[in-house]
Amino acid sequence: MNEIYSRIEHSKTADEIVQQIEGLILEGVLRVGDRLPAERDLASQFEVSRPVLREALKSLETRGLLVTRHGGGTQVADVIGQVFTKPVAELIATHRKATADYLEYRREVEAIAAEYAARRVTADDRALLAGIVKRMEQAYERDDFEEEAALDVEFHNAVGECAHNIILLHTLRSCYRLLAEGVFYNRTMIYRLSGARAALLEQHKAIYEAVMRNDPEGAKLAARAHMEFVGRATAEAERTDDWQRVSRLRLRQRTQSRPVRLGNS
């Protein structure tokens, strides 16, 4: 049984169910795509009748917080949304300065999130972070670039959750949405740089350890240093990618072209 839902204590109305689910979404307990329990199970956990539950779910669905998919049950809708309109996102993707500005912004926001997390981390937060860091170490041992990149975002998202600030949490999630959609750069490029994987793992562990020991200043500095490294590594990865692209074209041209013979005619 999923224990995040609490039984309705008083009048057992749809409004009370709505407020509880709203709170779980707002606090980041329920995330985009998370599936709610089956109607019978959820009604049992709330200790309300199924008609009352249906009324609550219908209200949340009408407001765009939940969505019912055929064969997929009731899920949390895409409540993060877009930070920018599609035309602006496309402009950002074609202007390199936007990447630097994005990383500069994240450097400061990530530092604040880490600082708050170190002040407010709970026992359950610690367990969540420890599990993610363990998976990061395992992905590193397997040389799994894709998994490392995915866990990178999951780690920062978890730090944002540990900060226990609703606005900060959703601001960070919006930032990660842009990153996940490839608006800025391919995250796995960084992990292919020589020495970058080990450096990134150590930087994440430095943030983690500062949060775990309730060191706000250390966590803030570790997060800022990490994002500065990401900025430098991103620029280097882009240069390396450009070099590889040009050298590949050069090789293709040389091997396909007929050699020119020099000498007397």
Salt bridges, closest charged atoms under 4 A:
GLU9 OE1 - ARG7 NH2 3.42
GLU22 OE2 - ARG63 NH1 2.49
GLU39 OE2 - ARG50 NE 2.94
GLU39 OE2 - ARG54 NH2 2.95
GLU47 OE1 - ARG7 NH1 3.73
ASP78 OD1 - ARG177 NH2 2.78
ASP101 OD2 - LYS97 NZ 2.68
GLU108 OE2 - ARG107 NE 2.76
GLU108 OE1 - ARG224 NH2 3.16
GLU110 OE2 - ARG106 NH2 2.89
GLU110 OE1 - HIS156 ND1 3.24
GLU115 OE2 - ARG119 NH2 3.04
ASP125 OD2 - HIS164 NE2 2.74
GLU137 OE2 - LYS205 NZ 3.17
ASP143 OD1 - ARG197 NH2 3.15
ASP144 OD2 - ARG142 NH2 3.81
GLU148 OE1 - ARG197 NE 2.85
ASP152 OD1 - HIS156 NE2 3.34
ASP152 OD1 - HIS204 NE2 3.48
GLU154 OE2 - ARG135 NH1 2.99
GLU161 OE2 - ARG31 NH1 3.40
GLU161 OE2 - ARG173 NH2 2.91
GLU181 OE2 - ARG177 NE 3.97
ASP215 OD2 - ARG213 NH2 3.21
GLU217 OE1 - LYS220 NZ 3.32
ASP242 OD2 - ARG96 NH2 3.18
